Amino acid sequence: MKTLLASLNAKYIHTSLALRWLYVVNKDKFDISFREFTIKEELEIIVKEILKTNCDILGLSVSIWNVAKSKDLCSILKKQNPKLIIILGGPEVSYEPDFFIKNWDINYVVSGEGEFVLGDLLTSIQINENIYIPAVSSKEKISKEVAKANIEKLVDFPSPYQLEIDKKDLKNRLVYFETSRGCPYQCQYCLSSLESGVRYFPKEYIAENLKYIINTDAKQVKFLDRTFNLNKAHTNFVFDFLLKNYRPNLSFQFEVYADLLTDETIDFLNKNTPEKYFRFEIGIQSTHEATNLAIKRKQDFSLLEKNVTNLIKGGRIDLHLDLIAGLPYESFELFVKSFNEVFKLGAKEIQLGFLKMLRGTALRNNADKYEYKYDENPPYQIISNKFLSKIELERIHDAEHALEKFWNSGRFPNTMKHLMSKEYKNLYFELFDEIASFYNKNNLPHFAYQLEDLFSYFNSFLESKNIDAKNSLRDDYYSNFSARPSSFWCNILDKKEKKKKLNEISLDFDFLNKNKLTKQIIENKTAIYPLENGKFLLSIFENKKMQQIEWEGSK
């Protein structure tokens, strides 16, 4: 029987490591292949491509981002080919298999790590025997077991990282890599809390596969380890290996528990890590102690604050700090406090997420205790709870839009530095909240806008607060371009005046010689902005870089 493994990835750049593991473990025993689609593709096209393979069995990986489309896909496939056997796997289906067996047009659900379970299931299907396999659910039997694959056996199979089919496209896609499985923590909103224990891949296996990836033209690798730095010796081994095998134009991203970082490790990273080589994603979620106790998240914020601050001071590692809105016991005011305490640390990116009531998690099972109301459809985002009203949550959503545009985008470094050190010092959430309010009041678009418009909107907001930031906004605007922009958000000079003044500058040969410029550069690659006392600021775009020089006029 022919088996096709498939997933609907969120984006083309994403890859499914799970499919590759299932494939390499089972490819020598079964007629099996895999295909990756994206959720943006038309269902009709995906159905056509799957049916074209003439597969008898479809194994579909289901996650929170593709669950709705996956259900529709299964329904259409079964209508067009009722004999098709559909097996579901993945985090979305693993902990409530009975729901999917009852409500989806499918045959089986595999719960947990299915590399070896899938082989047992395919064998049973082929010999037409009754299916009573641990971690496999069907209409005849619901299994409450969640499979764990034997890592010592997994590493004996061909590497999922070294498939010939992937070689040609590694530079265009995100490579996922795991050095361990499992999580020791019990965060009540997270599916990882339903696992117990942490299992590590052998060092030799990790080194061999990382070396292979480094020697390809891959550009970005993301480690899937839930808490990468849990084991100090293991962490130091991987860091040391990557640093010794550094390659330009390659970066690695890790999920790190900042409390566990030692001064020794931080000093080592700050001294030895090339810029932009490592990126740490650090989940803080909340600084409110009662909230962290309720979700069983152990956190020493003073230690975390110290470690994050020292990493930022080192200037070598980009930090991505996570917060979650909607956790128990965190009111709007307490959430603002958490946000401001985390933002004050100075990370380049703050990820403001919203609680999702994932199937199987303790928080979803105890939703009534905290009076949670949430969307029954994926991604199960909360609407309100006992501590946070719907209106307050919508207000945080609006502020998150402003955070993404004006901070996480990195487009406004000079203006933000000014605001955060003066008018909005220690009032970081308040800034994004007020920007959001300004947007709503003036019906400004959150999406589908030009960059020039974004700067114009921001300037209008600041003027409404009697804050003059035109100079820093000007510098920020030009820093977004590697070639002279065709327009400017604040036109002090009209087109005719600009052309006349640039022509005048192009004839100032002393100025040109002094600054190693040419008439062509001034006329075709220079933007001009009037300053006080008859001076002009020239923003010169050459060789994909921008430099600024003042011109005082011909003498």
Protein Blocks (a to p, Z undefined) as FASTA:
>chain_A
ZZddddddfbfkbccfklmmmmmmmmmmpccddddddfkbcfklmmmmmmmnopabdcdd
ddfklmmmmmmmmmmmmmmmmmbccddedjklmmmmmlmmmmpccfbdcehjfklmmmmm
mmmmmnopacddehiacfkbccfbdcdddfklmmmpccfklgfklmmmmmmpccdddfbe
cjfbfcfkbfklmpgcjddddfklmmmmmmmmmmmmcfbdcdfbfblmlpmmlmmmmmmm
mmmmgcehiacdddddfklpcfklmmmmmmmmcghkbccdddekpacfklmmmnopacdf
klmmmmmmmmmmnomaccdddddehiehiafklmmmmmmmmmmnopabdcdddddddehi
aklmmmmmnopacdfbdehiafbdfklcfklmmmmmmmmmmmmmmmmnopammmmmmmmm
mmmgoilmmmmmmmmmmmmmnopafbhpafklmmmmmmmmmmmnopafklmmmmmmmmmp
cbdcfbdfbdfbcfklmmmmmmmmmmmmklmmmnopafklmmmmcccdddeehiacdddd
eehiacddddebjZZ
